[in-house]
């Protein structure tokens, strides 16, 4: 599976925030944990469904979003 296929966004899951496919683990959670000094070795046992490839995909996704200046519009409740 490619990096792009590992990160998905669905408005029904975590209000549309980008997550690791098949989980409710958000890209933001991964970034927050790494930014606060956590490592892959810390994340993997804490989140058994997370893989090294998914962590790298989250980092790649974040980099592409920053480079592209991507904005994810929030859907308003009807």
C-alpha positions in Angstrom: 0.0 0.0 0.0 1.4 3.4 -0.9 1.7 6.2 1.7 -1.2 8.1 0.1 -3.5 5.0 0.5 -2.6 4.7 4.2 -4.1 8.1 5.1 -7.8 8.7 4.5 -10.4 11.3 5.3 -14.1 10.4 5.8 -16.5 12.9 7.4 -18.1 9.9 9.3 -14.7 9.1 11.0 -13.2 11.6 13.5 -15.2 14.4 11.9 -13.2 14.0 8.7 -9.8 14.5 10.1 -7.1 12.5 8.2 -6.6 9.1 9.9 -4.6 6.0 9.3 -6.8 3.7 7.1 -8.8 1.2 9.2 -8.2 3.1 12.5 -9.3 6.2 14.3 -5.7 7.3 14.8 -5.4 10.8 13.4 -2.4 12.3 11.7 -2.6 15.1 14.3 -2.3 12.6 17.1 0.8 11.1 15.5 2.3 14.6 14.9 1.5 15.7 18.5 3.2 12.6 20.0 6.3 12.9 17.9 6.5 16.7 18.4 6.4 16.2 22.2 9.4 14.0 22.1 7.8 10.6 21.5 9.4 8.1 19.1 8.2 5.4 16.8 9.3 3.0 19.5 6.9 4.7 21.9 4.0 5.0 19.5 3.9 1.4 18.2 3.2 -0.4 21.5 0.8 2.4 22.6 -1.3 1.9 19.4 -1.1 -1.7 18.3 -2.9 -1.1 15.0 -0.3 1.5 14.0 2.7 0.6 11.8 6.0 2.2 11.0 4.7 2.6 7.4 1.6 4.4 8.7 3.7 6.8 10.9 5.8 7.6 7.8 2.7 8.1 5.7 1.3 10.5 8.3 4.6 12.5 8.2 4.5 12.5 4.4 0.9 13.6 4.4 1.6 16.5 6.8 4.6 17.6 4.6 2.5 17.5 1.5 -0.3 19.5 3.2 2.1 22.2 4.3 3.8 22.4 0.9 0.5 22.6 -0.9 -1.1 24.9 1.7 -4.1 22.4 1.8 -7.1 23.5 3.7 -9.7 20.9 4.8 -13.1 22.7 5.0 -15.3 21.6 7.9 -18.8 20.5 7.0 -21.5 22.5 8.8 -24.2 20.6 10.5 -27.6 21.0 8.8 
